[in-house]
Amino acid sequence: GKQMIKKGGRPFGSTNTLPEDIERRKFLGRKIKRRRRQIKKTQTDIGVAIGVTFQQIQKYEKGVNSISIFRLEPLRIALHIPIHKTGYLINKYNPKCGV
C-alpha cells in the first residue's frame, strides 16, 4: 500500500534505527530460534501460540522486526521459558561484552 509521506520525504513511521538496536534484535532472534528448536516447535507452532503468522516469527528470528512488549509474555510461555529466566528474552545485548 501507499505510505504516508511527511515533510522531509521520509516514509511515515520510519526511524533511524541504531546499529546496536539491529544487533540486539538479531541477537534476540538467534536466542528465540535456538530455544524453539530445542523444544522442537515450528515457527507456525509458536506463531499460533502467540497470535502471529509464521512469517512474523521468521522476522523476529532474523532480527528484521522487533518484538512488541505485549508479545513477550506469550512468547516466553510458548517457548517454555521459566518466569525466573524472563531476562533471557529482554536482557540488554551489549556488543562490547562479546556475548
Buried (B, 14 or more C-beta within 10 A) or exposed (E): EEEEEEEEEEEEEEEEEEEBBEBBBBBBBEBBBEBBEEEEBEBEBBBBBBEBEBEBBBBBBEBBBBBEEEBBEBBBEBBEBEEEEEEBBEBEBEEEEEE
